[in-house]
Amino acid sequence: MDDQGDVKKKPLFTDLDADQDESPVTEVESLCMNCHSQGVTRLLLTRIPFFKEVIVSSFSCDECGYQNNEVQTGGNVQKKGVTITLHVRTKQDLNRQVVLSPYASVSIPSLEFEAPPNKGSLTTVEGVIDRTVEGLTQDQPLRKALDPDTAAKIDIFIEKMIKLKETLDGFNLVVDDPSGNSFIENPYAPKPDPDLSGTNYTRSLEQNKLVGILGDDALENLTEEEHANESDVHTLDQSNEVLSFPANCPSCNTPCETNMKLVKIPYFKEVVIMATNCEACGHRDNEVKGATGIEPKGIKTTLKLTKPSDLTRDVLKSDTCGVVIPELEFELTHGTLGGKFTTVEGLLTKVRDQLMGSNPFVQGDSSDESHRNKLTTFCGKLDEIISGKRWGVHLVLDDPAGNSFLENVYAPEPDPEMQVEYYDRTFGQNEELGLNDMKTENYTTDS
């Protein structure tokens, strides 16, 4: 047992390197579906820019010569689905890069057009239109022979699609991805894009089945187990108990453990903190969930950074909180980075790492140099704040759910450098939190 404990775990997904000693390819004997003899399947788990982790499989049979190749997404399914809307105004917008996962559907509401999920792809807005036109044109000769009326309607629709690339009237391109792994390029990053918006949503039962999180009967079984064990859950000493459960590393996907604990924050509320430490790649991460639900009002906290001790203030950023730095014209939308319990310095470091390390449009040889230089310059300004070379900037935490917290070192007295504002949520914010359709009175009766 001791020898096994000393063996260092290796990441499941590794970068391709010609100088590595061991081959990353795994060979497995498997049945040939053509001649039913034994063949060999070769598996390669690696990272590819824009697609993150992928599984490349290749099967070959020496008996009959049958071969088959396939590429599958190996990355994690995000905790929430995403809907991204781009308003295309100019021809430059047609060159925006688009990453589509195998679960993403694309729609153009003005044409009442929707393309179902297909194979994952890296393309542009113009490429999405061209691929649609190509797919519709492919079987037109056969349609004209069998169903001339339908073929004529499709010809009209194809003309409308082609005109989208020429018109300046503008149109909306909507990407809906239950897995949350699709992207549309923001050429203004790290500044917000006025023509690009994204909304995260909770997946339905059908969508969870689509992305493979649940089986056909998993939800019913899970609900029954939760009801059966509900009394046991409340008997746990949650304030002193540290719970551990198996998980996968969000960086290298290696199996690891996540620790979870209920914590009471002074002058605030109870929260659930989950921490993950991967022995294979060294990745460390923590996530915070509110344990008391959504507050009646949103909260907006503004801190002016004036001295080194401000960087050590504790920060609780919920998964519904946005971050703004007005002096840098920077805005981190709600839901980005997830929930975090860290310090001001740690939060700024996470933002910098997210911009450079997790941005799919600044990785690889095909990335745009001007875009990459722009982000490098911005991250340099963040580094000046982190290292204490730049003061007087404001850090704004805006949380419509009211579950974020920034430490007041003068508590219970007011902090002269911090302003806390409570506000009524807008209809759109309530819609994102799922409150507009929530019935809180007489919910046991039929509506």
Secondary structure, 3 states (H helix, E strand, C coil): CHHHHHCCCCCCCECCCCCCCCCCEEEEEEECCCCCCEEEEEEEEEEECCCEEEEEEEEECCCCCCEEEEEEECCCCCCCEEEEEEEECCHHHHHCEEEECCCCEEEEHHHCEEECCCCCEEEEHHHHHHHHHHHHHHCHHHHHHHCHHHHHHHHHHHHHHHHCCCCCCCEEEEEEECCCCCEECCCCCCCCCCCEEEEEECCCHHHHHHCCCCCCCHHHHHHHHHHHCHHHHHCCCCCCCEEEEEEECCCCCCEEEEEEEEEECCCCCEEEEEEEECCCCCCEEEEEEECCCCCCCEEEEEEECCCHHHHHCEEEECCCCEEEEHHHCEEECCCCCCCEEEEHHHHHHHHHHHHHHCCCCCCCCCCCHHHHHHHHHHHHHHHHHHCCCCCCCEEEEEECCCCCEECCCCCCCCCCCEEEEEECCCHHHHHHCCCCCCCCCCCCCCC
